[in-house]
Amino acid sequence: MLTMNVLSKGQIVIPAEIRHRYGIKPGTPVEIREVGDHLELYLLPSDPIVAFRGSLKTTDSLAKHLIEEHRQDVAQSVRG
């Protein structure tokens, strides 16, 4: 475990070893969360759209579902 001191302006210096390991560079977005009695630091993606692209993919296509529903509606109206 590494210990760091808070500087006069509230800044914390992340040790070089950790910055290199996680690819932290000046301008890297981070989030700090209060969790119970401690703080947690999270690295955020530099481009959240690119980072989350494809994460919500599903095997069930909404378009296919709507087309099938439309076909059933048309079939019922032809019968009725």
N, CA, C and O of each residue as an XYZ file, in Angstrom:
320
protein
N       0.845     -1.164      0.000
C       0.000      0.000      0.000
C       0.897      1.235      0.000
O       1.907      1.285      0.702
N       0.520      2.208     -0.781
C       1.268      3.462     -0.856
C       0.522      4.541     -0.087
O      -0.708      4.589     -0.092
N       1.274      5.395      0.566
C       0.691      6.508      1.304
C       1.066      7.803      0.608
O       2.213      7.991      0.200
N       0.091      8.699      0.474
C       0.321      9.997     -0.149
C      -0.198     11.073      0.781
O      -1.072     10.817      1.609
N       0.332     12.267      0.649
C      -0.130     13.412      1.429
C      -0.938     14.336      0.531
O      -0.661     14.461     -0.662
N      -1.929     14.976      1.112
C      -2.712     15.970      0.397
C      -1.939     17.280      0.447
O      -1.491     17.708      1.510
N      -1.786     17.916     -0.724
C      -1.057     19.178     -0.811
C      -1.954     20.343     -0.391
O      -3.145     20.155     -0.143
N      -1.390     21.524     -0.313
C      -2.114     22.695      0.200
C      -3.368     23.042     -0.596
O      -4.312     23.595     -0.033
N      -3.399     22.734     -1.878
C      -4.570     23.033     -2.708
C      -5.507     21.839     -2.822
O      -6.387     21.827     -3.684
N      -5.334     20.840     -1.971
C      -6.193     19.664     -1.994
C      -5.776     18.632     -3.027
O      -6.525     17.689     -3.280
N      -4.622     18.781     -3.621
C      -4.149     17.864     -4.654
C      -3.462     16.649     -4.033
O      -2.884     16.725     -2.948
N      -3.543     15.534     -4.746
C      -2.846     14.317     -4.343
C      -1.976     13.899     -5.519
O      -2.448     13.847     -6.655
N      -0.722     13.605     -5.255
C       0.186     13.147     -6.304
C       0.119     11.627     -6.349
O       0.401     10.950     -5.360
N      -0.258     11.100     -7.511
C      -0.306      9.651     -7.701
C       1.108      9.208     -8.056
O       1.702      9.748     -8.989
N       1.654      8.242     -7.338
C       3.026      7.799     -7.608
C       3.220      7.352     -9.064
O       2.313      6.795     -9.682
N       4.420      7.608     -9.594
C       4.741      7.303    -10.994
C       4.461      5.850    -11.336
O       3.939      5.561    -12.413
N       4.798      4.932    -10.442
C       4.582      3.501    -10.697
C       3.112      3.214    -11.010
O       2.806      2.457    -11.932
N       2.222      3.810    -10.255
C       0.787      3.587    -10.477
C       0.325      4.305    -11.741
O      -0.460      3.750    -12.510
N       0.802      5.537    -11.967
C       0.428      6.262    -13.182
C       0.819      5.487    -14.422
O       0.042      5.412    -15.374
N       2.013      4.908    -14.428
C       2.469      4.130    -15.589
C       1.652      2.857    -15.750
O       1.273      2.497    -16.865
N       1.383      2.182    -14.655
C       0.634      0.919    -14.695
C      -0.758      1.115    -15.290
O      -1.231      0.269    -16.049
N      -1.415      2.219    -14.953
C      -2.789      2.451    -15.398
C      -2.893      3.444    -16.551
O      -3.998      3.786    -16.973
N      -1.776      3.903    -17.055
C      -1.789      4.820    -18.194
C      -2.369      6.185    -17.859
O      -2.992      6.823    -18.708
N      -2.170      6.631    -16.640
C      -2.691      7.923    -16.208
C      -1.738      9.016    -16.672
O      -0.551      9.015    -16.349
N      -2.293      9.944    -17.436
C      -1.512     11.065    -17.972
C      -2.215     12.362    -17.573
O      -3.367     12.324    -17.142
N      -1.547     13.502    -17.708
C      -2.230     14.764    -17.420
C      -3.506     14.878    -18.250
O      -3.486     14.659    -19.462
N      -4.598     15.215    -17.605
C      -5.879     15.340    -18.293
C      -6.720     14.074    -18.262
O      -7.859     14.086    -18.728
N      -6.186     12.975    -17.722
C      -6.967     11.741    -17.631
C      -8.157     11.983    -16.704
O      -7.971     12.400    -15.561
N      -9.384     11.726    -17.184
C     -10.541     11.969    -16.326
C     -10.654     10.898    -15.238
O     -10.496      9.706    -15.504
N     -10.928     11.340    -14.020
C     -11.112     10.423    -12.897
C     -12.372     10.828    -12.134
O     -12.824     11.970    -12.213
N     -12.915      9.889    -11.411
C     -14.076     10.138    -10.570
C     -13.720      9.708     -9.159
O     -13.087      8.671     -8.962
N     -14.120     10.493     -8.188
C     -13.891     10.128     -6.798
C     -15.262      9.900     -6.162
O     -16.164     10.729     -6.282
N     -15.397      8.765     -5.487
C     -16.684      8.412     -4.873
C     -16.515      8.237     -3.376
O     -15.515      7.697     -2.903
N     -17.508      8.703     -2.645
C     -17.564      8.451     -1.211
C     -18.265      7.111     -1.013
O     -19.408      6.936     -1.435
N     -17.589      6.179     -0.381
C     -18.142      4.856     -0.137
C     -17.992      4.564      1.352
O     -16.906      4.243      1.835
N     -19.094      4.681      2.057
C     -19.031      4.469      3.499
C     -18.065      5.440      4.146
O     -18.255      6.655      4.097
N     -17.019      4.885      4.757
C     -16.054      5.716      5.483
C     -14.756      5.944      4.715
O     -13.750      6.346      5.300
N     -14.774      5.687      3.390
C     -13.555      5.885      2.602
C     -13.886      6.457      1.222
O     -15.049      6.550      0.832
N     -12.838      6.834      0.500
C     -12.978      7.368     -0.852
C     -12.399      6.372     -1.846
O     -11.419      5.685     -1.556
N     -13.017      6.303     -3.023
C     -12.516      5.440     -4.091
C     -12.305      6.291     -5.332
O     -13.114      7.165     -5.643
N     -11.217      6.030     -6.034
C     -10.854      6.761     -7.239
C     -11.069      5.847     -8.434
O     -10.576      4.719     -8.447
N     -11.803      6.324     -9.443
C     -12.092      5.537    -10.635
C     -11.594      6.269    -11.871
O     -11.840      7.463    -12.039
N     -10.895      5.545    -12.731
C     -10.480      6.104    -14.013
C     -11.670      6.064    -14.945
O     -12.365      5.051    -15.027
N     -11.910      7.143    -15.640
C     -13.013      7.221    -16.590
C     -12.453      7.158    -18.004
O     -11.333      7.609    -18.246
N     -13.215      6.608    -18.936
C     -12.743      6.581    -20.322
C     -12.646      8.000    -20.877
O     -13.477      8.853    -20.566
N     -11.632      8.245    -21.693
C     -11.467      9.589    -22.261
C     -12.609      9.912    -23.222
O     -12.985     11.074    -23.375
N     -13.161      8.883    -23.869
C     -14.318      9.063    -24.753
C     -15.367      8.039    -24.345
O     -15.306      6.895    -24.795
N     -16.326      8.415    -23.508
C     -17.299      7.438    -23.005
C     -18.146      6.807    -24.091
O     -18.574      5.663    -23.941
N     -18.401      7.511    -25.173
C     -19.212      6.948    -26.250
C     -18.483      5.765    -26.876
O     -19.071      4.701    -27.069
N     -17.214      5.948    -27.190
C     -16.419      4.866    -27.776
C     -16.264      3.717    -26.785
O     -16.354      2.550    -27.168
N     -16.034      4.037    -25.522
C     -15.808      3.011    -24.500
C     -17.022      2.118    -24.298
O     -16.869      0.921    -24.053
N     -18.215      2.669    -24.394
C     -19.417      1.883    -24.127
C     -20.110      1.383    -25.381
O     -21.138      0.711    -25.297
N     -19.557      1.704    -26.545
C     -20.156      1.245    -27.793
C     -20.211     -0.280    -27.806
O     -19.207     -0.953    -27.571
N     -21.391     -0.809    -28.081
C     -21.564     -2.254    -28.167
C     -21.832     -2.928    -26.836
O     -22.082     -4.133    -26.809
N     -21.791     -2.203    -25.740
C     -21.982     -2.844    -24.437
C     -23.428     -3.251    -24.185
O     -23.693     -4.051    -23.288
N     -24.358     -2.719    -24.955
C     -25.763     -3.044    -24.747
C     -26.308     -3.982    -25.828
O     -27.521     -4.111    -25.991
N     -25.419     -4.624    -26.552
C     -25.877     -5.521    -27.611
C     -26.669     -6.677    -27.004
O     -26.383     -7.157    -25.906
N     -27.652     -7.091    -27.749
C     -28.480     -8.204    -27.327
C     -28.733     -9.107    -28.522
O     -28.598     -8.677    -29.667
N     -29.092    -10.330    -28.265
C     -29.381    -11.260    -29.357
C     -30.765    -11.002    -29.929
O     -31.053    -11.412    -31.053
N     -31.624    -10.334    -29.178
C     -32.984    -10.038    -29.616
C     -33.013     -8.661    -30.256
O     -32.742     -7.663    -29.588
N     -33.338     -8.594    -31.537
C     -33.359     -7.333    -32.267
C     -34.736     -6.689    -32.149
O     -35.748     -7.333    -32.427
N     -34.778     -5.435    -31.742
C     -36.036     -4.706    -31.648
C     -36.664     -4.568    -33.027
O     -37.881     -4.695    -33.165
N     -35.858     -4.311    -34.044
C     -36.379     -4.169    -35.401
C     -37.048     -5.465    -35.858
O     -38.139     -5.432    -36.427
N     -36.401     -6.602    -35.613
C     -36.994     -7.889    -35.994
C     -38.306     -8.126    -35.252
O     -39.276     -8.624    -35.824
N     -38.320     -7.766    -33.980
C     -39.526     -7.932    -33.177
C     -40.661     -7.075    -33.733
O     -41.792     -7.550    -33.844
N     -40.375     -5.813    -34.086
C     -41.408     -4.927    -34.625
C     -41.903     -5.389    -35.990
O     -43.093     -5.279    -36.284
N     -41.005     -5.904    -36.826
C     -41.407     -6.427    -38.138
C     -42.325     -7.626    -37.959
O     -43.348     -7.733    -38.636
N     -41.968     -8.522    -37.059
C     -42.805     -9.704    -36.806
C     -44.174     -9.296    -36.262
O     -45.196     -9.858    -36.657
N     -44.191     -8.327    -35.363
C     -45.453     -7.842    -34.805
C     -46.323     -7.237    -35.902
O     -47.537     -7.439    -35.922
N     -45.694     -6.491    -36.818
C     -46.421     -5.890    -37.939
C     -46.994     -6.981    -38.855
O     -48.136     -6.876    -39.303
N     -46.216     -8.011    -39.128
C     -46.699     -9.113    -39.971
C     -47.914     -9.794    -39.343
O     -48.868    -10.138    -40.041
N     -47.876     -9.985    -38.037
C     -49.010    -10.601    -37.340
C     -50.240     -9.709    -37.420
O     -51.350    -10.202    -37.621
N     -50.057     -8.395    -37.264
C     -51.174     -7.456    -37.369
C     -51.788     -7.493    -38.764
O     -53.009     -7.495    -38.915
N     -50.923     -7.523    -39.790
C     -51.415     -7.574    -41.169
C     -52.155     -8.877    -41.408
O     -53.213     -8.874    -42.038
N     -51.627     -9.991    -40.923
C     -52.285    -11.301    -41.101
C     -53.648    -11.315    -40.426
O     -54.599    -11.871    -40.976
N     -53.761    -10.720    -39.255
C     -55.053    -10.681    -38.558
C     -56.056     -9.807    -39.295
O     -57.239    -10.142    -39.359
N     -55.600     -8.694    -39.851
C     -56.524     -7.814    -40.561
C     -57.001     -8.445    -41.867
O     -58.120     -8.172    -42.300
N     -56.194     -9.267    -42.495
C     -56.574     -9.953    -43.733
C     -57.618    -11.029    -43.412
O     -58.572    -11.209    -44.168
N     -57.442    -11.742    -42.296
C     -58.384    -12.788    -41.886
C     -59.711    -12.203    -41.418
O     -60.776    -12.777    -41.645
N     -59.627    -11.071    -40.772
C     -60.796    -10.498    -40.099
C     -61.613     -9.734    -41.000
O     -62.636     -9.185    -40.591
